[in-house]
Amino acid sequence: ADRAEVRTMLIGALGCNFAWGVIDGILYLMGCLAEHGRNFRTWRAFQRAPSPEAAHRVIADALPPVVAATLNSAALESIRQKLLELRNPPRRTHLRKDEWLGALWVFVCVFITTFPVAIPFIFMHDVPRAMRVSNAIAIVLLFLTGYAFGRCADYRPWLTGIAMVVLGSVLVGMTIALAEDV
């Protein structure tokens, strides 16, 4: 009975990994489509700008604030002139091959990074013990993810790692509490 239960847990864990990979890949594609839409709206606003100064505002608003703050009127006018020379305006609905490949890469990354949580169910036949080891692996992964995010975002890596563990633990606790009520 324990082996069947462990196999069921393993299939469930791998199914969750697969599902999250698909969901995150789709969310990546949705983000790409949103970016296309934003670019199209910016292009349309640029084309409809009633004056060069209004076009400068559209251009500056499309740039990161730190970049826009460094550009003077002459630089914005130079950009405006180059944009006027464009023949093909940005499209909003077409997903490019690299974006589809990006979504596939997101799926692979999510599946691979969540796979270690399923490993205990491959090698252990005691479900409660496999669950504890799986949870420990998940906590370590949460910390490492938070630490890496903290470094990338220029936050305090250790504090961000601990915050990820706390947040993940709270979310798991809420999930368990909700599942018990069902």
Order of alpha helices (4+ residues) and beta strands (2+ residues): alpha-alpha-alpha-alpha-alpha-alpha-alpha-alpha
